[in-house]
């Protein structure tokens, strides 16, 4: 577990510059085994040997994810294989986005057959870079420096402040391009910043992926799948992702692929740049139908949010599809460190306004996590009387509501240019150009948004219980399962938005007396107090978002997204329980082993 003081978020300016230079230097002269002279002996002492790396890797317990394809017609099986081949390309793209040295390192380690070399290659593939994602991004190799805070999305020698100043000086349209999801910032030969679209920056792999998706499109007989594959292939080449994001929203097929640049977690500076990933999944029709009924309650939930009525959205996007799927394959950002259990996409606010977002629940991934990680945690962390309350149904429902809650609450900052006193004198309020919550909250956005979705999910389920939509019997299970799951998430590390978000919630509940610590150090949820504590935190987070209040968000993260002693005691007791799963995509491996035609 990482102590809070190792959070690298408020690194002084000079440190950032030094870090960027160190990274540039190691890309050219990298050697995975050489001991870099420039590092202090103390830092070298933390570089793990083969046995230590093996122990660290074992925190992700192998889980076979196989999916029954027997009911898939031959046309769809053939299309699936092309989609898998395209998805595989996302791994290399993602690794290059994380660090410029990854390509060279991968080749070097692939040729190293020593036990240490094998463990290092395994660690590299688990972490998608030479830094341990579960340990505050501590390096496991000499000479690689610190993990670049914003990947390779910006020039290695630039600072966040340089880029901010440059972006603010750009005309509106150029600024939108510089801040866009699908561009990188580079330097021109003269040193000035310039914007390069992904279609140019990652051209070779994207054109290969586009060709494979077009082949798949020619094979499938499902029209909406064909349309997504064709439009996504076109997006890879044109850099316009709007048509294929729209086609993805309308996808209604047995194969449910999600392929391309999506999440912004790797951009630790602006949460602006999308990382490449690939989810290839098969839809679970029975579960999808069971959960679709929740989508009908979303507007009613929005209308009841515990915030000022003016901040509620009277017209949520009409379309809020939910898909329950089983994962066949994950690549790139979709297969690094801790595995995604569910996602809610696209992140593009324009699509979100027009069409809503789609939630995809990865059921076989969640079952593996529940059995291999959550139940063992509950046996250690929870008070004896609450252990038997932990249930897969509560776990699954809360993850679902977490995803739905990403779509609710404020997404744009409520503000105008005219002072309230002037408005009172009769001046018309002049609205400012729209600013998203993501833009306003910058590096705190991920933590606040994840905490909102999590605690908001508890609030929503309690509200649905009050209305009789969800069985009240779920209440005990819900809070006990949430608590066990909180320890699960904090173990992902405070260098990661989800881990910080959960620490923030847990500390809030401890302060409110809604979670208590027994004499034996185990934790218990107090259902009578949880309900109000959940409502209050949901209100607090959404109000900060609506105001776009970056300093309030930063203060919240600083004071509550920390590990307190009672939590640390439990985390230490969990040392032997796996942190998460490492999927073995056995069905995909079998298909991909077939010779290419
Ligand atoms: Zn989330």
Boltz pocket constraint, residues with backbone or C-beta under 6 A from the ligand:
constraints:
  - pocket:
      binder: B
      contacts: [[A, 402], [A, 403], [A, 406], [A, 449], [A, 450], [A, 453]]
      max_distance: 6.0
